[in-house]
Amino acid sequence: MISVARVQMSSGDIDLGSYKENVIKMFSVIHKSVEMMSYRYQEEFKRFNYVTPTSYLELIKMYRKVLNQKR
C-alpha cells in the first residue's frame, strides 16, 4: 500500500516537501482503520461496507483533489 501511494503521489503537481512520507503513511493508516471499523460495523449491525483497492486509490485521488483546491 505504501508503494502504491508513493507512485500516486510522485507526480509533479503535488509538492509536500518534508511531509511526503508522513502523508503516504497516513493513507495506509486511514485505509486500515476503515477496514477495522467496517468489520465492527458488520459485527454490530449485520451490514456490509466493502473496503477495496479501488477505495484506497479513491482516497489518494480525493486527497490530491482537495489539496489542489485548497492551494
N, C-alpha and C positions, 0 to 999 in steps of 0.2 A: 504494500500500500504506500509505503514511503517513496519507493522509486516511481510509482505512477504519479504521485503528487509532484515529485521533483521534475518529472518530464513536463507535466501540465503547467507548472509554474515557471518553466525555463524560458518562455517566450519573452521577447524584448520589451513588450508593452507594460510589464509588471516589474517594478524595481522595489524590492522590500529591504534592500540593504542587509544589515546585520540580523534582521528579524526573519529572514527567509527560512532558515532551518527550523526555527520555532513554529512558524506558521505551517510548514509542511508537517511537522509532528502533530500539530493541533488538528489537522484534518483526520489523521488516523485516530486520535483520541475521541473526537466527536463521533466518527463513524462507529467505533467500537461501543461507545456509550449508548448510541441509538440502538445498536443490536441488543445490548443488555436490557434496555428499557422495553424494547419490543417483545423480548422473551417474557418479562414481567407482565406486560400488558396482556399477552396471550394467556399466561397462567391465571391472572386475576379476573379478566373479563371474557376469556374464551374467544377472543377476536384476534385476527392476524394482522400484522403490519410487516410487510416484507422489506428487508434491507438488502439491496442487491449491489453488485459492482456499478451498475448504472447510477444508482442513487449516490454512490461515492463520487463518481465523475460529475454529477449534477451539483453536489456540494461545492466542489472546486470551481466549477463554472460560475455558480452563483456568487461565490466569494470574489472572483475576478470581476464580475459584472458590478457588484456593489462597490468594490474598491475603486474601479474606474469612474463610477458615478460620483462618488464622494470626492475624488480628486478633481 
